Amino acid sequence: QKEVEQDPGPLSVPEGAIVSLNCTYSNSAFQYFMWYRQYSRKGPELLMYTYSSGNKEDGRFTAQVDKSSKYISLFIRDSQPSDSATYLCAMSGTSGSRLTFGEGTQLTVNP
Amino acid sequence: GAVVSQHPSWVICKSGTSVKIECRSLDFQATTMFWYRQFPKQSLMLMATSNEGSKATYEQGVEKDKFLINHASLTLSTLTVTSAHPEDSSFYICSANGLAGTTGAYNEQFFGPGTRLTVL
């Protein structure tokens, strides 16, 4: 069983839709939870990070962590075609330590 | 700030040759650098963790004699794929973290743009 599970999609939505991306994990030692966006043939870029449980909002993006359920989510409001990319969740036990990535969800936002 | 570069961005080589990939932190000192590989439509798999001036720590299943990592300075790490074979064709990505994190308490890893290796 993988430490981090993420539905690879693909996920296709119309412009303006709310997108929900999720990951589950099995390692209770994870404390830092990140969402990365990766465009084709590019390196990942950090969108948001959350420490422990809770919610965090940044513009159109909201990250949620439920440690009791070992479940994290990323919501994208008012999705735009420029949001089309692969979204990867990642986790670590301590700040700056090795990351364990989910498989990535390929998202397409259609104009 | 916090830019990580990789060179080359893509490389094609013949089977049996060695290829060196450089990873540089351009505007900060990276105490730790990580090397990942990514196959098409798959996630990033950590290959090794390297700290400046010490030997790299390899993940289980990664051949340390095949994937040589050198982290000689706080701004440069290199990955050498020795005696490359077609199955080594992949997207190699490095990341670096240090004291340049811009996200508060979290010591962020900054990723390079990746190097696409094709072995014929």
Interface residues (C-beta under 8 A of the other chain):
Chain A: Q6 P8 Y32 Y36 R41 K42 G43 P44 E45 L46 Y49 Y51 L88 S95 G96 R98 L99 T100 F101 G102 E103 G104 Q106
Chain B: V4 Q6 T32 F34 K41 Q42 S43 L44 M45 L46 T49 F91 I93 S95 N97 G101 T103 A105 Y106 N107 E108 Q109 F110 F111 G112 P113 G114 R116
